[in-house]
Amino acid sequence: MFYECKHFRIEELVPRKVFNHFGEKAWWFVDPYQAMELDIEREYFYGTKTGADYGITINDWLWGGNYEFSGFRPIDYKEGAKYSLHRMGSAFDRKFKGSLTPAEVAQDIIKHKDNIFKWITCIEDTAYTPTWLHGDGRNTEERILIVRP
């Protein structure tokens, strides 16, 4: 199955060296269900609004920002857990623009887990990550597993 995001460029989901090597084929490293989830979240939380106050940031290196490894992380990346779902293209750390907080988003995801947010299965407790929301699509018995790093 192939899915290319409507609201995110591939450069926003993979690091610079992966994009430079693979170009648009870097979509190979993004779990299609998590790509769909990101689009669902963008549309649910921001609708058709555009501009600096609306949207979700994963990586912003393309525009001179500091985030490069908040999506897919290659195996030679030295930070983070060795077996992180980031290394499988199935985890993304979301930063929300405007007044929306990661804690508010987490609550909405949990509230609508069965009818809107179908592909996210795990989030980090926002008490540990107050400026971003980690979400992934791990295979878990719980519908939404809350992890504490």
C-alpha positions in Angstrom: 0.0 0.0 0.0 1.3 3.5 -0.8 0.1 6.7 0.8 1.5 10.1 0.3 0.4 12.8 2.8 -1.8 15.7 1.6 -0.6 18.0 4.3 3.1 17.1 4.8 6.0 17.1 2.4 8.3 14.1 2.7 11.1 16.5 3.9 8.9 17.1 7.0 9.0 13.4 7.8 12.5 12.2 7.2 16.0 13.7 7.9 17.9 15.7 5.3 20.4 12.9 4.4 17.6 10.4 3.8 15.7 12.9 1.5 19.0 13.9 -0.3 19.7 10.2 -1.0 16.2 9.0 -1.9 14.2 12.1 -2.9 10.5 11.4 -3.2 11.2 7.7 -2.8 11.9 8.5 0.9 8.1 7.8 1.3 9.4 4.2 1.5 10.4 4.9 5.1 7.1 6.2 6.3 4.4 3.8 7.5 1.4 4.6 5.3 -1.1 4.3 8.2 0.9 6.8 10.3 1.0 9.1 7.2 -2.8 8.8 7.0 -3.0 9.5 10.8 -1.0 12.7 10.4 -3.4 14.0 7.7 -6.4 13.1 9.8 -5.0 15.0 12.7 -4.1 18.0 10.6 -7.6 18.2 9.2 -9.3 17.5 12.5 -7.4 20.1 14.6 -7.0 22.8 11.9 -9.4 22.2 9.1 -8.6 24.3 6.1 -6.9 27.0 8.1 -3.5 28.0 6.8 -0.7 30.3 8.0 1.9 30.5 10.7 -0.6 29.9 13.6 -2.0 26.7 12.1 -0.5 23.3 11.5 1.5 20.5 12.9 5.3 20.4 12.7 7.3 17.2 12.6 10.6 18.3 11.0 11.4 21.8 9.9 15.0 21.5 8.7 14.0 22.3 5.2 13.1 25.9 6.3 16.2 26.3 8.5 14.5 25.0 11.7 16.0 22.8 14.4 13.9 19.6 13.9 15.3 16.9 11.7 14.8 13.7 13.6 11.2 13.9 14.9 9.9 11.5 12.3 11.8 8.6 10.6 15.3 8.0 12.2 17.9 6.0 10.3 19.7 3.2 12.0 22.9 5.2 12.3 21.2 7.9 14.3 22.8 7.9 17.8 20.1 9.4 20.0 16.8 7.8 21.2 16.0 4.2 21.8 17.7 1.6 19.7 14.4 -0.1 18.9 12.2 3.0 18.6 9.4 2.9 16.2 10.9 6.1 14.8 13.5 3.8 13.2 10.7 1.9 11.5 8.9 5.0 10.2 5.9 4.4 12.4 6.5 7.2 15.1 6.3 10.9 14.8 6.7 13.7 17.4 4.2 16.4 16.7 4.5 20.1 17.7 1.3 22.0 17.4 1.0 25.6 16.2 -1.3 28.2 17.7 -2.9 27.7 21.2 -3.4 23.9 20.9 -1.3 22.0 23.4 0.0 18.4 23.2 -2.1 17.5 26.3 -5.3 18.8 24.6 -4.5 16.8 21.5 -3.8 13.6 23.5 -7.2 13.9 25.2 -9.0 14.4 21.9 -7.1 11.4 20.4 -8.2 9.2 23.4 -11.7 10.5 23.3 -12.1 9.8 19.5 -9.8 6.8 19.3 -12.5 4.5 17.8 -14.1 6.7 15.2 -11.5 9.4 14.0 -8.0 8.5 15.1 -7.9 4.9 14.0 -4.2 4.4 13.2 -2.5 5.8 16.3 -2.1 3.2 19.0 0.4 4.7 21.4 1.2 8.2 22.8 3.7 9.4 25.3 2.4 10.8 28.6 2.5 14.6 28.0 3.6 15.2 31.5 7.0 14.0 30.3 6.8 15.7 26.8 4.9 18.9 27.4 6.1 20.6 24.1 5.4 17.7 21.7 3.2 14.7 21.3 4.8 11.4 20.4 2.4 9.1 18.6 3.1 5.8 16.9 1.4 2.7 15.4 2.8 -0.1 17.4 1.1 -3.5 17.6 -0.4 -3.4 21.1 -3.3 -5.1 22.8 -4.4 -1.7 24.3 -6.3 0.6 21.9 -4.2 3.6 23.1 -1.2 2.7 25.1 0.2 5.6 27.2 4.0 5.2 27.7 6.3 7.1 30.0 9.8 7.5 28.8 
